[in-house]
């Protein structure tokens, strides 16, 4: 069991979160204090972070496919790839 550095409550190690304060120090806090400090609960934060990782991977993959299409098939396919990459970015990063 670990104590939350903000509220002093005992929490399990699996539920403890490491939070960086404004002055650059790290502190171990509970999920309720995380929500108070950041304005969003931890599950939503984790979902958004994972969504951002997947969006980055999708955009990098689409850009690689676009470059390949441009080199192998020509400018028309390269332009189509750019449009599709933008659409993938817009639809994958859309929050639900």
N, C-alpha and C positions, 0 to 999 in steps of 0.2 A: 504494500500500500504506500502511496505517495501522497503528500499533502499539496494541495493547490496553493501556489504562492500568493494568490490574490485573496481568496475567501477562506483559506485554511481548512477546507473540507478534505477528508481522506478519499482518494480515488484509486481505482485499480491502475496498474501500469499500462494495461492495454487501452484504457480510456484517457490517459494523460496526453496532453498536447503541448508541444513546444511552441511558444509564441515569442516573436521578436518585438520588443517595445520600441517606442519612438527614439529612445537614446541608444539603441543598438544592442541592448542586453537581451539575453534569452531567459525566459521563465517558463516553468512547468505550470500549466493551468488546466482546469476542468473545462468541459464543453460548454457549460453555462457561462463561465467567465469569458470564453472565446467568443460566444455570441454577443456578450456585452461589449467586448473590446473591438470587434470587427463589424458588428451590426448584422451579421448573417450566421445562421447555425452551421455547425461543422459539416453535416451531411450535404447541405447545399453547396458549401465551399468545395468539398471533395468532388462532388458531381461536376461542378464547373471546371475544376482543374483537370479532371479526366477528359471532359469534353474538349478542352483546349488542346490536350495532347493528341487526341484523335483527329481533330481538325488540322493540326500541324502536319501530322503524318499523311493525311489525305491530300493536302495541298502540295506537299513535297512530291508525293507520288504522281499527282496530276501534272506538275511542272516537268518532271522527268519524262513522262509520257508525251507531253507537248513538245519538248525539245527533240525527242526521238522522232515524232511524227513530222516535225518541221524539217529535220535533216533527211529523213527517208522519203517523205511524200511531197514536201514542198510547203510553200507559204500558206496556201489555203487551209491545209490540215493544221498547220501551226497556229493560225488565227482561230480556227475552230477549237483547238485545244486550249487556247487562252480564255476563250469565252466559257468553255466548260469548266475550267479551273476556277474562274470567278464564281460561277454558279455553285460549284461544290463548296467553295468557301462561304458563300452567303447562306446556303441552306444548312450546312453542317454546324455553323457557329450560331445559328438562330436559337435563342433561349426559349424553352417551353414553359 
